[in-house]
């Protein structure tokens, strides 16, 4: 049974999330403060995180988590709905970003798929842990990578996206396929998540992110990786 940590200071919303996730068979704990979550998050399988919290905000908490644990699954659930907010959250290390108000069935689906990704990724990584291209490399086991910012740790979904595009580099991959195969959605939601992840990866692995050589857009289709 997966154990989910909910960090949300809006009590009615937090109680509703707890109730519905437990109906689905998950164990849950609700905390109102990021400081409390920082001390115990590693005891859980994933976190649902609000941004606007008393004291330390959700983005600050997420950055601290990523310094300690690049693979820990975090889903941001926030009333901040602009693309700038999404970019900030995903750049800080969130694996996915949903805005309030939200669809409960979609939230539950995203939680389920996020937890399933760990199994898929562990099996896929056994085939090839290190991939080099140009002056860059990615270690899919340790999440370390050589980028334009030097040697850094990628988040797990940055690794997931890179690995899927690299393994399918003989063809173009649509946004819908990435949402299905990487995020695990059977029906693609309306989201800019894929484009935001690609934009961030281009800043890391392209000499000129406006004119990419490796992570190229394919008009009306999606993206394709070139070594």
ROMI-962589 format. One record per residue (C-alpha): residue number from 1; residue in three letters; x, y negated, z. Coordinates in Angstrom, 2 decimals, padded with zeros to 5 digits, always signed. Each point is the difference from the previous one (the first is absolute). Example, Ala and Ser with C-alpha at 12.3 -4.5 7.8 and 13.67 -1.06 7.14 Angstrom:
BEGIN
- pos | code | x | y | z
- 1 | ALA | +012.30 | +004.50 | +007.80
- 2 | SER | +001.37 | -003.44 | -000.66
This chain:
BEGIN
- pos | code | x | y | z
- 1 | UNK | +000.00 | +000.00 | +000.00
- 2 | UNK | +001.46 | -003.36 | -001.05
- 3 | UNK | +000.28 | -002.73 | +002.61
- 4 | UNK | -000.65 | -003.57 | -001.18
- 5 | UNK | +000.92 | -003.20 | +001.80
- 6 | UNK | -002.40 | -002.91 | -000.60
- 7 | UNK | +001.43 | -003.45 | +000.81
- 8 | UNK | -002.99 | -002.36 | -000.14
- 9 | UNK | -001.15 | -002.67 | +002.45
- 10 | UNK | -003.56 | -000.26 | -001.33
- 11 | UNK | -001.67 | +002.45 | +002.38
- 12 | UNK | -003.13 | +000.81 | -001.99
- 13 | UNK | +002.01 | +000.71 | -003.12
- 14 | UNK | +002.57 | +002.06 | +001.88
- 15 | UNK | -002.72 | +002.05 | +001.72
- 16 | UNK | -001.71 | +000.61 | -003.34
- 17 | UNK | +003.25 | +001.16 | -001.60
- 18 | UNK | +000.71 | +002.29 | +002.93
- 19 | UNK | -003.49 | +001.53 | -000.09
- 20 | UNK | +000.00 | +000.67 | -003.74
- 21 | UNK | +003.55 | +001.33 | -000.19
- 22 | UNK | -000.69 | +002.38 | +002.87
- 23 | UNK | -003.09 | +001.27 | -001.83
- 24 | UNK | +002.41 | +000.89 | -002.82
- 25 | UNK | +002.11 | +002.01 | +002.42
- 26 | UNK | +002.80 | -002.43 | +000.84
- 27 | UNK | +001.20 | -000.88 | +003.48
- 28 | UNK | +000.22 | -003.76 | +000.52
- 29 | UNK | +001.34 | -002.56 | +002.45
- 30 | UNK | -000.91 | -003.70 | -000.09
- 31 | UNK | +002.34 | -002.78 | +001.12
- 32 | UNK | -000.59 | -003.73 | -000.14
- 33 | UNK | +003.63 | -001.18 | +000.22
- 34 | UNK | +002.91 | +000.60 | -002.35
- 35 | UNK | +002.45 | +000.08 | +002.89
- 36 | UNK | -001.73 | +003.07 | +001.44
- 37 | UNK | +000.01 | +001.72 | -003.40
- 38 | UNK | +003.72 | -000.54 | -000.49
- 39 | UNK | +000.75 | +002.15 | +003.04
- 40 | UNK | -002.09 | +003.02 | -001.00
- 41 | UNK | -000.60 | +000.01 | -003.79
- 42 | UNK | +002.49 | +002.84 | -000.60
- 43 | UNK | -002.29 | +002.34 | +001.94
- 44 | UNK | -002.64 | -000.32 | -002.76
- 45 | UNK | -000.38 | +001.15 | -003.60
- 46 | UNK | -001.02 | -003.38 | -001.44
- 47 | UNK | -001.19 | -003.48 | +000.93
- 48 | UNK | -002.90 | -002.20 | -001.11
- 49 | UNK | +001.21 | -003.54 | +000.65
- 50 | UNK | -001.66 | -003.41 | +000.14
- 51 | UNK | +002.15 | -003.05 | -000.77
- 52 | UNK | -001.57 | -002.62 | +002.24
- 53 | UNK | +000.73 | +001.24 | +003.51
- 54 | UNK | +000.63 | -001.78 | +003.30
- 55 | UNK | +003.70 | -000.49 | +000.68
- 56 | UNK | +002.12 | +001.80 | -002.60
- 57 | UNK | -001.90 | +000.14 | -003.29
- 58 | UNK | -000.37 | +003.06 | -002.21
- 59 | UNK | +002.67 | -001.02 | -002.51
- 60 | UNK | +002.57 | -000.44 | +002.76
- 61 | UNK | -000.93 | +003.39 | +001.43
- 62 | UNK | +000.27 | +001.65 | -003.41
- 63 | UNK | +003.48 | -001.41 | -000.62
- 64 | UNK | +001.18 | +001.35 | +003.35
- 65 | UNK | -001.50 | +003.40 | -000.76
- 66 | UNK | +001.78 | +000.14 | -003.35
- 67 | UNK | +003.35 | -000.69 | +001.64
- 68 | UNK | -000.49 | +003.13 | +002.10
- 69 | UNK | -002.12 | +002.27 | -002.21
- 70 | UNK | -000.19 | -000.53 | -003.79
- 71 | UNK | -002.35 | +002.95 | -000.52
- 72 | UNK | -002.69 | -000.72 | +002.58
- 73 | UNK | -003.33 | -000.53 | -001.85
- 74 | UNK | -001.61 | -003.41 | +000.54
- 75 | UNK | -003.27 | -001.19 | -001.51
- 76 | UNK | -000.68 | -003.72 | +000.43
- 77 | UNK | -003.68 | -000.87 | +000.51
- 78 | UNK | -000.34 | -003.77 | +000.02
- 79 | UNK | -002.37 | -002.89 | -000.64
- 80 | UNK | +002.88 | -001.69 | -001.84
- 81 | UNK | -000.97 | +000.77 | -003.58
- 82 | UNK | +002.11 | -002.16 | -002.30
- 83 | UNK | +002.61 | +001.55 | -002.29
- 84 | UNK | +002.67 | -001.89 | +001.94
- 85 | UNK | -001.15 | +001.73 | +003.19
- 86 | UNK | +000.10 | +003.39 | -001.71
- 87 | UNK | +003.48 | -000.67 | -001.38
- 88 | UNK | +001.21 | -001.00 | +003.47
- 89 | UNK | -001.47 | +003.11 | +001.61
- 90 | UNK | +001.29 | +002.45 | -002.61
- 91 | UNK | +003.41 | -001.69 | -000.08
- 92 | UNK | +000.22 | +000.37 | +003.78
- 93 | UNK | -000.42 | +003.74 | -000.45
- 94 | UNK | -003.72 | +000.81 | -000.02
- 95 | UNK | -000.86 | +003.11 | -001.99
- 96 | UNK | -003.43 | -001.33 | -000.91
- 97 | UNK | -002.10 | -003.12 | +000.59
- 98 | UNK | -003.78 | -000.25 | +000.38
- 99 | UNK | -001.99 | -003.15 | +000.63
- 100 | UNK | -002.98 | -000.63 | +002.28
- 101 | UNK | -002.87 | +000.52 | -000.55
- 102 | UNK | +000.80 | +003.47 | -001.29
- 103 | UNK | -001.62 | +003.21 | -001.20
- 104 | UNK | +000.14 | +002.60 | +002.77
- 105 | UNK | +000.06 | +003.01 | -002.40
- 106 | UNK | +002.87 | -001.63 | -001.90
- 107 | UNK | +001.92 | -000.65 | +003.22
- 108 | UNK | -000.42 | +003.62 | +001.09
- 109 | UNK | +001.12 | +001.19 | -003.44
- 110 | UNK | +003.10 | -002.18 | +000.14
- 111 | UNK | +000.88 | +001.29 | +003.47
- 112 | UNK | -000.42 | +003.60 | -001.15
- 113 | UNK | +002.10 | -000.48 | -003.14
- 114 | UNK | +002.72 | -001.91 | +001.85
- 115 | UNK | +000.46 | +002.86 | +002.43
- 116 | UNK | +000.03 | +002.54 | -002.85
- 117 | UNK | +002.77 | -001.88 | -001.82
- 118 | UNK | +002.56 | +001.17 | +002.56
- 119 | UNK | -000.42 | +003.62 | -001.09
- 120 | UNK | +000.19 | -000.85 | -003.72
- 121 | UNK | +003.09 | -002.15 | +000.43
- 122 | UNK | +001.86 | +002.52 | +002.15
- 123 | UNK | -000.54 | +002.72 | -002.63
- 124 | UNK | +000.94 | -002.26 | -002.91
- 125 | UNK | +003.18 | -001.24 | +001.66
- 126 | UNK | +001.43 | +003.51 | +000.21
- 127 | UNK | +000.44 | -000.06 | -003.79
- 128 | UNK | +002.14 | -003.13 | -000.16
- 129 | UNK | +001.00 | -002.25 | +002.88
- 130 | UNK | +002.31 | -002.47 | -001.79
- 131 | UNK | -000.56 | -001.84 | -003.27
- 132 | UNK | +002.39 | -002.54 | -001.57
- 133 | UNK | -000.61 | -002.49 | -002.79
- 134 | UNK | +002.04 | -002.99 | -001.13
- 135 | UNK | +001.67 | -001.37 | +003.16
- 136 | UNK | -002.85 | +001.23 | +002.21
- 137 | UNK | -000.86 | +003.21 | +001.82
- 138 | UNK | -002.82 | +001.32 | +002.18
- 139 | UNK | +000.26 | +002.75 | +002.61
- 140 | UNK | -003.53 | +001.38 | +000.23
- 141 | UNK | +000.77 | +001.97 | +003.14
- 142 | UNK | +001.53 | -002.75 | +002.14
- 143 | UNK | -001.93 | -002.86 | -001.73
- 144 | UNK | +003.30 | -001.86 | -000.43
- 145 | UNK | +000.63 | -001.82 | -003.26
- 146 | UNK | +002.61 | -002.19 | -001.67
- 147 | UNK | -001.82 | -003.11 | -001.18
- 148 | UNK | +000.58 | -003.63 | -000.88
- 149 | UNK | -000.10 | -000.63 | +003.74
- 150 | UNK | +002.70 | +002.58 | +000.65
- 151 | UNK | -000.65 | +003.28 | +001.78
- 152 | UNK | -003.43 | -000.05 | +001.63
- 153 | UNK | -002.73 | +002.37 | +001.13
- 154 | UNK | -003.10 | +000.13 | -002.15
- 155 | UNK | -003.42 | +000.58 | +001.48
- 156 | UNK | -001.53 | +003.41 | -000.66
- 157 | UNK | -002.41 | -001.23 | -002.66
- 158 | UNK | +002.73 | -001.93 | -001.80
- 159 | UNK | +001.80 | +003.35 | -000.18
- 160 | UNK | -003.19 | +001.77 | -001.05
- 161 | UNK | -000.58 | -002.41 | -002.90
- 162 | UNK | +003.63 | +000.15 | -001.16
- 163 | UNK | +000.08 | +003.79 | +000.18
- 164 | UNK | -003.22 | +000.44 | -001.95
- 165 | UNK | +001.04 | -002.40 | -002.77
- 166 | UNK | +003.49 | +001.54 | -000.24
- 167 | UNK | -001.33 | +003.56 | -000.16
- 168 | UNK | -002.43 | -001.06 | -002.76
- 169 | UNK | +002.38 | -002.26 | -001.90
- 170 | UNK | -000.66 | +001.70 | -003.32
- 171 | UNK | -003.39 | -001.71 | -000.12
- 172 | UNK | -002.02 | -003.01 | +001.13
- 173 | UNK | -001.89 | +000.25 | +003.28
- 174 | UNK | -003.24 | -001.88 | +000.59
- 175 | UNK | -000.90 | -001.90 | +003.15
- 176 | UNK | -002.88 | +002.44 | +000.53
- 177 | UNK | +002.39 | +002.96 | -000.19
- 178 | UNK | +002.32 | -001.59 | +002.55
- 179 | UNK | -002.91 | -000.64 | +002.34
- 180 | UNK | -001.10 | +003.62 | -000.40
- 181 | UNK | +003.39 | +001.75 | +000.16
- 182 | UNK | +001.85 | -002.27 | +002.43
- 183 | UNK | -002.77 | -001.38 | +002.21
- 184 | UNK | -002.28 | +002.98 | -000.58
- 185 | UNK | -003.20 | -001.78 | -001.04
- 186 | UNK | -002.42 | +002.17 | -001.95
- 187 | UNK | -001.79 | -003.17 | -001.13
- 188 | UNK | +002.22 | -003.04 | -000.47
- 189 | UNK | -001.11 | -002.94 | +002.18
- 190 | UNK | +000.17 | -003.61 | -001.11
- 191 | UNK | +003.43 | -000.91 | +001.29
- 192 | UNK | +003.19 | -001.85 | -000.97
- 193 | UNK | +002.10 | +002.37 | +002.10
- 194 | UNK | +001.81 | +001.66 | -002.91
- 195 | UNK | +000.91 | -003.29 | -001.69
- 196 | UNK | +001.27 | -001.43 | +003.28
- 197 | UNK | +002.19 | +003.05 | +000.64
- 198 | UNK | +001.41 | -000.14 | -003.55
- 199 | UNK | +000.78 | -003.73 | +000.36
- 200 | UNK | +001.89 | +000.69 | +003.23
- 201 | UNK | +001.92 | +002.92 | -001.52
- 202 | UNK | +001.01 | -002.14 | -002.96
- 203 | UNK | +001.57 | -002.53 | +002.35
- 204 | UNK | +002.04 | +002.84 | +001.47
- 205 | UNK | +000.95 | +001.94 | -003.15
- 206 | UNK | +000.05 | -002.49 | -002.89
- 207 | UNK | +002.63 | -002.59 | -000.90
- 208 | UNK | -002.87 | -002.19 | -001.22
- 209 | UNK | -003.36 | +000.91 | +001.48
- 210 | UNK | -001.75 | -002.09 | -002.69
- 211 | UNK | +001.63 | +002.05 | -002.75
- 212 | UNK | +000.34 | +003.51 | +001.44
- 213 | UNK | +002.13 | +002.72 | -001.57
- 214 | UNK | -001.01 | +002.92 | +002.23
- 215 | UNK | -003.52 | -000.63 | +001.34
- 216 | UNK | -001.73 | -001.16 | -003.15
- 217 | UNK | -003.64 | -000.89 | -000.53
- 218 | UNK | -001.87 | +001.76 | -002.79
- 219 | UNK | -002.81 | -002.18 | -001.29
- 220 | UNK | -003.50 | +001.31 | +000.74
- 221 | UNK | +001.44 | +003.12 | +001.65
- 222 | UNK | +002.21 | -000.61 | +003.03
- 223 | UNK | +003.71 | +000.57 | +000.55
- 224 | UNK | +002.93 | +002.09 | -001.21
- 225 | UNK | +003.43 | +000.63 | +001.47
- 226 | UNK | +003.10 | -000.21 | -002.21
- 227 | UNK | +003.40 | +001.10 | +001.26
